[in-house]
Amino acid sequence: MTKTMRPRRFTWLALPLLSWAIHFVAIYSLQGLVCARGWSQPAGVAGMVGLTIIALVAIAWIGTHAWRALRRQGRDEHGRRFTMQVTSMLSVLSLVAVLFTAMPLLWLPPCE
């Protein structure tokens, strides 16, 4: 009898990309509010940088957790091993995506 995969294991696959998506929406929403409402631009940029740091730490934690779980797994649990491998790779991809999304914060003025 084969062991079925539990759905909670597959939620790990979505976590890095979900973190990036939340960061993406939050950054560009905050940027729009800063410009439209005339809020202090340095405070708005500091908030966006803070959100970026939080997203990077969350994704790094997810990736590190997946990598450590992968290293502890034996060869017999193929489904869990695959999930952790893909989660680790998606964490790296999400880190790059967050950095790419945050680059305009550092290089461009927020309201021009």
C-alpha positions as CSV (number, residue, x, y, z in Angstrom):
1,M,0.0,0.0,0.0
2,T,1.5,3.4,-1.0
3,K,1.5,6.3,1.3
4,T,-0.4,9.3,0.0
5,M,1.0,12.9,0.1
6,R,-0.6,15.1,2.6
7,P,-1.8,18.5,1.2
8,R,0.1,20.5,3.9
9,R,3.4,19.3,2.3
10,F,2.5,21.0,-0.9
11,T,1.8,24.3,0.8
12,W,5.6,24.6,1.2
13,L,5.8,24.9,-2.6
14,A,3.7,28.0,-2.6
15,L,5.2,29.8,0.4
16,P,8.2,31.4,-1.3
17,L,6.2,32.7,-4.3
18,L,3.4,33.8,-2.0
19,S,5.9,35.8,0.0
20,W,7.2,37.5,-3.1
21,A,3.6,38.2,-4.3
22,I,2.7,39.8,-1.0
23,H,5.9,41.9,-1.1
24,F,5.1,43.0,-4.6
25,V,1.6,44.1,-3.9
26,A,2.6,45.8,-0.6
27,I,5.5,47.7,-2.1
28,Y,3.7,49.1,-5.1
29,S,0.6,49.9,-3.0
30,L,2.7,51.7,-0.5
31,Q,4.5,53.6,-3.2
32,G,1.2,54.7,-4.7
33,L,-0.1,55.9,-1.3
34,V,3.1,57.8,-0.6
35,C,2.9,59.7,-3.9
36,A,-0.9,60.2,-4.0
37,R,-1.3,61.3,-0.4
38,G,1.9,63.4,-0.2
39,W,3.3,61.5,2.7
40,S,6.9,61.9,3.7
41,Q,9.0,60.3,0.9
42,P,11.9,59.3,3.2
43,A,9.5,57.6,5.6
44,G,7.7,55.9,2.7
45,V,11.0,54.6,1.3
46,A,12.1,53.5,4.7
47,G,8.8,51.5,5.0
48,M,9.3,49.9,1.6
49,V,12.9,49.0,2.5
50,G,11.6,47.5,5.8
51,L,9.0,45.4,4.0
52,T,11.7,44.2,1.6
53,I,13.9,43.1,4.5
54,I,11.0,41.3,6.1
55,A,10.2,39.5,2.8
56,L,13.9,38.5,2.3
57,V,14.1,37.2,5.9
58,A,10.9,35.2,5.5
59,I,11.9,33.7,2.2
60,A,15.4,32.9,3.5
61,W,13.8,31.2,6.5
62,I,11.5,29.1,4.3
63,G,14.4,28.1,2.0
64,T,16.7,27.3,4.9
65,H,14.0,25.2,6.6
66,A,13.4,23.3,3.3
67,W,17.1,22.8,2.7
68,R,17.6,21.4,6.3
69,A,14.6,19.1,5.9
70,L,16.0,17.9,2.6
71,R,19.4,17.1,4.2
72,R,17.7,15.1,6.9
73,Q,15.5,13.1,4.6
74,G,16.4,9.6,3.6
75,R,16.1,8.2,0.1
76,D,12.8,6.5,0.9
77,E,10.5,9.5,1.1
78,H,10.5,10.6,-2.5
79,G,7.5,12.9,-2.3
80,R,8.7,14.9,0.6
81,R,12.2,15.0,-0.8
82,F,10.9,16.4,-4.1
83,T,8.8,19.0,-2.3
84,M,11.7,20.2,-0.3
85,Q,14.0,20.4,-3.3
86,V,11.5,22.4,-5.3
87,T,10.8,24.6,-2.3
88,S,14.5,25.3,-1.9
89,M,14.8,26.3,-5.6
90,L,11.7,28.4,-5.5
91,S,13.1,30.2,-2.4
92,V,16.2,31.2,-4.4
93,L,14.0,32.3,-7.3
94,S,11.8,34.3,-4.9
95,L,14.8,36.0,-3.3
96,V,16.0,37.1,-6.7
97,A,12.4,38.3,-7.6
98,V,12.2,40.4,-4.4
99,L,15.5,42.0,-5.0
100,F,14.6,42.7,-8.6
101,T,11.3,44.2,-7.4
102,A,13.0,46.4,-4.8
103,M,15.7,47.7,-7.1
104,P,13.7,50.7,-8.3
105,L,13.4,51.8,-4.6
106,L,17.1,52.3,-4.4
107,W,17.7,53.7,-7.9
108,L,14.7,55.9,-8.7
109,P,12.9,58.7,-6.9
110,P,9.6,57.3,-5.6
111,C,7.2,59.9,-7.0
112,E,8.5,61.0,-10.4
